[in-house]
Amino acid sequence: MKMSRSLAVAVLAFAALPALAAAETWSNASLVDTHCAAKDKVAKDPDSHTRDCDLMCEKNGFGIFAEGKYYKFDKAGSEKAVEALKASKQDDHIRVNVTGTLAGDTIEVSSLELAK
């Protein structure tokens, strides 16, 4: 079966859409491990969640509470979160600035830094 030229161009354009997704930034968002983010207490007050608990639960991955919702990080983002937590002296109120591409409810993180 021969594919028409216009159909081939349309298929290629559709396949390229994820690469064209614009990066977004979330500023001063609460960083919480995925396990604890599901707990009502943490969801209601993510700033009370501690750095030590984040590090104990690091194998579960990370994400942020922003705009009233929890967004999970991809694997690279979770690795960046662990690095930031290990470098931090903050006990709680762990806030970060994140840049990445949102795919569903997961952020493909390109950069993460502790908020000041």
C-alpha positions in Angstrom: 0.0 0.0 0.0 1.4 3.4 -1.0 1.0 6.3 1.4 0.2 9.7 -0.1 2.7 12.4 0.3 0.2 14.6 2.3 -0.6 11.7 4.7 3.1 11.0 5.2 3.7 14.7 6.1 0.8 14.7 8.5 2.0 11.5 10.2 5.5 13.0 10.6 4.2 16.3 12.0 2.0 14.4 14.5 5.0 12.3 15.6 7.0 15.5 16.2 4.5 17.1 18.5 6.0 15.9 21.8 9.3 17.5 20.8 7.6 20.8 20.3 6.0 20.9 23.7 6.9 24.1 25.5 8.8 24.0 28.7 7.0 25.2 31.8 8.2 26.6 35.1 6.9 26.0 38.6 8.3 28.4 41.1 8.5 28.0 44.9 6.6 24.7 44.8 6.6 22.2 47.7 8.8 19.2 47.1 7.4 15.9 48.5 8.1 12.2 47.8 5.4 10.4 46.0 4.6 8.0 48.9 3.9 10.7 51.4 2.1 13.0 48.9 -0.8 10.6 48.9 -1.3 11.1 52.6 -4.1 13.6 53.5 -2.0 15.3 56.2 0.8 16.0 53.8 -1.5 17.0 50.9 -3.2 19.5 53.2 0.1 20.9 54.5 3.1 19.9 52.3 5.4 22.4 54.0 5.2 20.4 57.2 6.8 17.4 55.4 10.4 16.9 56.5 13.6 16.6 54.5 14.5 13.5 56.5 11.2 11.8 55.5 11.8 12.7 51.9 15.2 11.1 52.0 13.8 8.0 53.8 11.2 7.6 51.0 13.4 8.6 48.1 13.0 5.2 46.3 9.4 6.2 45.7 10.3 9.2 43.5 9.3 12.8 43.9 7.1 15.5 42.7 5.7 18.9 43.6 2.5 20.4 45.0 1.6 23.3 42.7 -1.6 25.0 41.6 -3.5 22.8 44.1 -2.3 19.5 42.5 0.5 17.0 42.8 2.7 16.5 39.8 5.1 13.5 39.7 8.6 13.8 38.4 10.2 11.5 35.8 13.2 9.5 36.9 15.7 12.2 36.1 13.6 14.7 38.0 13.6 12.5 41.1 17.3 12.1 40.9 17.7 15.9 40.8 15.4 16.1 43.8 17.5 13.7 45.8 20.7 15.7 44.9 19.0 19.0 46.0 17.7 17.4 49.3 21.1 16.1 50.2 22.7 19.5 49.6 20.0 21.3 51.7 20.1 22.0 55.4 16.4 22.9 55.5 14.4 20.7 57.8 11.0 21.3 56.3 9.2 23.8 54.0 11.3 22.3 51.2 10.5 24.5 48.1 11.9 24.2 44.6 11.9 25.9 41.3 11.3 23.4 38.5 11.5 23.7 34.7 10.2 20.9 32.5 7.6 19.5 30.2 4.2 18.4 31.5 3.0 15.0 30.1 -0.2 14.1 31.8 0.4 14.4 35.5 4.2 13.8 35.2 6.8 16.5 34.7 9.8 15.6 32.5 12.2 17.7 34.6 15.0 19.6 32.8 16.1 21.7 35.8 15.4 21.7 39.5 16.9 24.0 42.2 16.0 24.8 45.7 14.0 28.0 46.1 15.5 30.7 48.2 
